[in-house]
Amino acid sequence: MNRQYEGSLLMVSNYPSDTAYAWWLMEHFWVTLSRLHDSAGFKSYLAYPKINILSEIVINTSITPVELTIPWTNSEEYAQVKCFISENNIRLIYFTDQPYRSFQYILLRLRGVKHIVIHDHTPGDRPPVKGVKGFIKATINKIPWITADKILCVSALMRQRNILNARIPPRKCVVVQNGIQPVICTPEKYDSLRKSLELQPQSTVVVTTGRAHPYKRFDFIIQCAKKLRDTAPDLDVVFLLVGGGPAMPELKKMVSDNGLEKSVRLLGFRNDTRDLLCISDIALHAALGEGFSLSILEYMSAGLPVLVPDIPSVSQAITQGKTGFIYPKDDCHTVALLLKDLDIDFKLRTRLGNNAKSNVDSRYTLSACTNQFIELFNKIHE
């Protein structure tokens, strides 16, 4: 291990310990990094702003969980962070979705922190920052003490966003391409799960997964369900919206107001999301932005053709006409037409789904993602 980084590791969660959804991937990174750090003979800590229920993944490791608010918001929280950093000889900090530039980093470095890494999963498409504003931003971002040492980007597109919009020096932006474990569909659960959801054998199932938040546009999917019913009433298409969140009351009202109770199912949070993908036929993902969507990768791995809007961060994994279709943002009419075609044309649906599965299971694997992650931190430990 590089001697200047000898010391303990602090990994920082920006959500409470019982947060669900894509947090499983961060837990995977924490475990991987802690093992790498432990092999060098140093301790690993994981800071949560609030510890409720710890996952088995974290419990079954040598990671020491702590309640610590970092970045801090007041002097009391800073005092706690300052003491913790000094008392536990923290030399490396691994943040998730924190700013590249912060004056708090100066204070962390003054307490002995030698290396700060940010893993950027933040969603969205942002325009390049040019001219005088871009020059000033780029100049400030070269100041070492107030900036992170590395930014891990979840895709090549997100690396370009950080370089062109955030004006982060390219040498500090490293791609660790998001990946997943393959979705394995077993026929044993198919009939019983569809029966439990009161789905008819002939029904075509359209699925979307994610947090029920306005940014994920479940409301748009409900609008598309209404458009499909109004324009093709004879089709037997059922929409499964999987995920809980703050938008649920409005979504339930929207379904009720439009008389869509039979064709739109708001399932809330489920632990069997992958099984639900395996009983589905088509995926529709309408988010306003992504980092690199794990949901979309899982749809593809389950062999589903995927419909996405023409938003670069959302559509980056989809090849038009080969693994799915890219529709104009907010265009329910086009979505309804595409769903109608896929419902009628089983061969098209199968071809797109097979292509999607082959693509994601070869290009976007968790093992490849993990290897990139380890390679980066091995360089720190050299």
N, C-alpha and C positions, 0 to 999 in steps of 0.2 A: 504494500500500500504506500502511496506517496506520503512521505513523512509529514508534509505540511497539513495533511487532512487526517492525521491520526487522532482519533477521538470518536465520540458517539454520534449516532445518526438520529435526527428528529424528522419524522414524517408528519405532515400536517393535513388533517381532514378539515374541510370547510363546511361539513354537515355533521349533525349528531350521529351517534354510533349506530342508530337503528334505521338510517335512511336506506331506502330500497332502490329499485330501478338500476341504472347502469353503474351503481357503486360497486358491484361485484368486480368490475375490471380494475378499479383503483385498489381494492383489497388484494387482488392478484399482484399488482405492482408492489404494494407494500410488503407482501410476503416475500416476493422475489428479491427486492432490494434489501430487506432485513437479513435474508440468508446470505446474500453476497457480503454484506457488511459484517455479519457474525463470523463469517469464515476468516475475516481479517483480525478477529479477536476483539471486536468492539460491540458495545451495546446499541440496541435499536429501540427508540421510543415512538409512540404514535399519539399525537395530540388531537383530541376531539374538543370542540367547544362545549359539548355536553355528552356525557356517557350515560346512555340508557341501557339498552341490551346490546351486548357485544356479539358479533357473529362468531360461529364456530371456527370460521377460517382464521380469524384473528386470535381467538382463544388458544387454538392448537399450534401456536408458534412461540418463539422466545421474545416476541414484541412485548414491551411494557406499555400499556395504554395509560394516558394521563389526561386529565381535564385541564385544558390550557387554551386561552383565546389568543390566537396569533394568526394574522396581525391583530394587535390590540386596539381597543377603542378608547381607553382612558388610562390614567396614571397608575391605578391599582392593578389593572391587567398587565401593564408594562412591567411593574415591579415583580409580578409573579413570573413573567417570561424571563426577565433579566436574571433572577435568581436561579431559575431552572437551567438556563443556558450555561451559567457559570458552574453551578454545582454538579452538573452531569457532563461537563466537558463536551458540549455539542460542537461539532466541527462542520457537519454537513446537514443542510436542511432541504427537504424535498417537499415543495408546495404543489397544490393542485389549484388551477384556475385563479391564481393571484396575479397582480400586475407585474409586468416586467420591471418597472421602475417604481421605487418607493424609498422615501427617506427613512423608513423604519429599517431598511437593510443596513444603513450606516450604523445604527445602534446595535443591530445584531452582530455586525462585524467587529464592533468595538468590544463586544462581550466575548469574542473569540471564534465566531463562525467564519470558516474559511471558504465555504462553497455553498452557493444557493442555486437550486435547480427548480424551474417552474414547469409543470406538465400542463399544457394548455388544451383543455377540452371545450373551451367556450364556443358556442354556436354563432353562426351568422356570417353574412357577406358584407364586407366593408370596402369602400372605394379607396384607391391609392391616394396618399397624401403627398402632394407635390409642391413646388414653388418654395417661397420663403418659409411657410409653415412646415413643410416637409424637411427643409434644411435645418431649421431650429430643432425640430423633433429628433432628427437623426444625430445632430451634434450632442444634444443632452443625453441621448441614449448610449453614447460612447463613454460616459463617466462611469468608471468601474464600481465605486463604492455604493452607488445608489441603484445599481442595476443588477439583475440576475446574471449568473455566469453562463447558464444554458437555458434555452426554451425548447421543450420537447413538443413537437407538433404532431397531431394525430393523422395528418395526411400531407401530401405535397402541396395541395391547394391551400391548406391552412398555414403552411410554411410561407407561401407566397403572400398570404394575407398579412402575416406578421412582418414580413420584410417591406411590403409596399404600403401598408396602411399604418401599422405601428412603428414603422421605420427602425426596426430592430436590426442590428448588424447581421448579415447573412451567416457569418461564421458562428454565431451564437444560436442559430435556429437549426435544430436537428429533427429529422422525421423519425418518429416511432409509429409506424402505420398501425392503426387500430386493427385488431383481429378478434376472432371468436373461435370457440370450439364448434365443430360441425354439429348441426342439428340432426339427430338420428330419429327418424320416424319409424315406429313399430306398429304394425297393423292391429295388435291386440287391444290397444286403447281406443281405436278409431270409432267403432260402433257405440261403445258404452259412453264415450265422452259426447259424441253428437246427440245421443239419446238424452243424456242429462241436460243438454241445452235445448232440447225439444226441436232439434233440426231434422227436417225430413231428408230421406236418402237422396232425393233429387235436387235438394237445395244447393245453390252455388254460394259459398261462403267467402266474403270479403273481410279481411282482418286488418286491424291497425293496432299497434302497441305503443305505449308511452305514457307519460304523465298527462293527466287531464288538465292541461293548462292552456290558456288561449294561444300561446305560442305554437302549440302542437296542432292547432286547427281541427280539433274533433268536430267543431261546429260546421266547418266546411264539408266534412265527410257526411254529416247528417243532411246538409243541403243537397249534396250529390245523391244521397239515398232518395230524397224526395223527388229530385229531378228524374232519376231512373224510374221511380214508380209512376210518375206522371206521364213519361214518354214511352215507357215499355211496361205497362201494368201486368202483362202476362208472364213476365219473368219472375222466377222464384229465387231471389237474391237476398241473402241475409248478411247484415253487417255486424261484425263483432268488434266493439271498441274496448280494448283491454288496458286498464290503468285508472287509478284514482287520482284525485287532485282537486284544486280549488274551483275548477270550472264545472264540476259534476252537477250541482243544483241547476245551473242554467241549461246544461245539456239535457238533463231529464225533462225539464220543462219544454225544451225545443222538440224533443221526441214526442211528448204528449200532445203539444199544440198542433203538430203536423200529422198526428195519427199514425206514427211509425213504430208503435210498440212491437209489432210482429216482425218487422224487417230490420230494426236497429236494436241491438242488445248492448247496453252499457254494463259491462261486467265488473268494473272496478279493478282493484289490485288483485292479481292472481299469482299463485306460486307455480302454476302449471302452464305458463305462457308458451313454452316450446311445444307442449302437447297440443295447445290450441292452434298453433301454426300448422301442425301436422294434419289437422282435420279441416284446414282451410284450402281454398282454391286460388285466391288472388290476394295480393296485399296492396293497400292504398296508404301512402304516407304523405301527409299534407303539411308538414311543419314549415314554418317561415324561415327556418335556418337550422343548421346542424354544425357540429365539428366534423365528425365522421360517424354517421349513425350506426350504432350497433344493432338497432332494430331492423334497419334495412338489410344488413348483412345476415341477420337471422332469418328474415323472410326468404332471402335468396338461398340460404343453405337448406331451408325446408322445401325447396323446389317450387317456390311461388313466383309467378311473374309479378313485377312490382311497378305500380304507377306512382310517379313523383312529379312535383311541380318543376318548372324550368328555373329553379333557384340553384346556382352552382354548388353551394355547400350541401344541398339536399340531394341533388341528382348525380353527384360525382362518382358513385359506384355503379350507376345504371348506363347501359349502352342501348340507345334508342333502337327499338325493333328487334333487339337480340336478347336482352335479359328483362325487358320491360318497356314501358312507354313514359316519355316525358311530356307532360301536358302544360299548356299555358297557365301560369299562376291564376287562381281564383276562377278558372273556367269550368264550371260544373257541367256545362253542356258537353264539352269534349270528354270529360271524365265519364259521363253517362254513356256516351257513344262507345268509348273504349271498353267499359265494363260490359256493355251489351255484346260487343264483338267477342270478348273473351268468354262470356257465358255461352254463346252459341257455338264458338269454334274450339272444340276440345283439343284438336291437334295443335292449334296455335298456342293455347294455354300450356300444353305439355311441353312444346318445343322451347318456349320462353323460360318455363320453370326449370327444365333440364339444363339449359344454358346458364341460367342464374346460379344453380347449385354448383355446376362445374367451375364456374368463374370464381365464386367466393371460397369454395373449399380448396382451391389451389393458390389463390392470391392473397386472401385475407385471413390467414390462420393465426390462432393465438400463439402458436409456437414461434412463428416468424416474428410476430410482434415482441414476444418475450426475448428472443435472441437479440433484436435491435436494442432493446432496453438494457440488457445485460452488457452488451458491447459498449454502450455509452458510459455506463458507470464503471466498467473495468478500466477505462482510460483514466477516470478520476482516481481509482485505487492503485494505478501503476506506480 
